[in-house]
Amino acid sequence: MSELSSNLPPLCAARPEWVERALAQPGRSHFIDANGARLHFLSWGFEDTHKPTLLFVHGFRGHAHWWDFIAPWFAEEYRVVAMDLSGMGDSAHRAQYDANSLGRDIAAIAEHISDSPVIAVGHSYGGSRLLRACGERPELFQRLVIVDSYVVFEGESLPSEPIKVRGDHEYPDLASGAARFRLIPAQPDALPCLVEHVASHSLRRHGEGWRWKFDIGLPPGGARESDGGQMLARVTRPVDYLYGEHSVVVDRQRAERIVQALPHARGPIAIPAGHHHLMFDQPLTLISTLRALLATQP
């Protein structure tokens, strides 16, 4: 984030020590051609092939760097990977997106990074795509942790996005673009230094300016299936389900319905005082909860 760091406001000039330690271990960048697209992922300890592999999947219009201050805390026990779904981050854009394509991105990465089934953590839209991938390719996964992910059940429609996102505005420099970064949905208590770190990785050069990395052709709310109950019934691997106590995306009733529809699930586990984007307002609780869950047999 060197191009942004000189313009950081005083609030973010001094990051908490745990954030400094995490960001001092940046992920290594990789690209592969798979599932009809060029896919990007970050890794921590990728060469430690004797360790189990832990895969992180971001949410809608996000990218692998959303996990930069979470993933390093698992590198002692795991080979850690955080991927970019196609149309987001540094992965290639597609001509069109459907409910299958992004789940197959996850399966393609899982198959590439490990000869053994991976443990995978998916947030929001990435969690629902992870469930889709596991239902289609169960042999690639050992277990899942799903974080505040919405599933559309039969007879339902996807809730509309709270604001219209265009994404085609061009900014003169990285700093001015990153200053316009907003979490969708908005939430209180997000640590500014974490938001600004992610914002600094959310744009790329476009001609003489900077634009958001995500594909403006992505379907609003993401391409999803309308038979979520059937999708969940096909997920035979163990699943732990987490959600934010104050999430505006997943409430207790929705979380319970998702868990009940899964053949082998624990939860739902509410993160106290957490909102939808738990890595921004409850990062240490999220890390501790994930560690505790992964240390136990599902």
KAWO-V840481 format. One line per field, one symbol per residue. ss: DSSP state (A for helix, B for strand, O for the rest). psi: psi as a letter, one per 30 degrees, with the letter a starting at -180 (. if undefined). Layout:
ss: ???
psi: ???
This chain:
ss: OAAAAOOOOAAAAOOOAAAAAAAOOOOBBBBBBBOOBBBBBBBBOOOOOOOBBBBBBOOOOOOAAAAAAAAAAAOOOBBBBBBOOOOOOOOOOOOOOOOOAAAAAAAAAAAAAOOOOBBBBBBOAAAAAAAAAAAAOAAABBBBBBBOOOOOOOOOOOOOOOOOOOOOOOBOOAAAAAOOOOOOOOOOOOOAAAAAAAAAOOBBBBOOBBBBOOOOOOOOOOOOOOOAAAAAAOOOOBBBBBBBOOOOOOOAAAAAAAAAAOOOBBBBBBBOOOOOOAAAAOAAAAAAAAAAAAOOOO
psi: heffefgkleegejlleeeeeeffiklkklkljlhgljkkllljhffiffllkkkkklakgalfffgegeeffffeflkkkklklkglbgllllelklfeeeefeeeeeeeefkflklkkkkkbeeeeeeeeeeeeifffkellkkjhkkkjlkfllkklkflkkeggkkkfleeeeeffkkkjllllgkjeeeeeeeefgfllkjbfaklkelkfgkkkfkkllgheeeeeffjflkkkkllkegkfejleeeeeeeeffkeilkakjkjkgkaeiffffheeeeeeeeeeefflk.
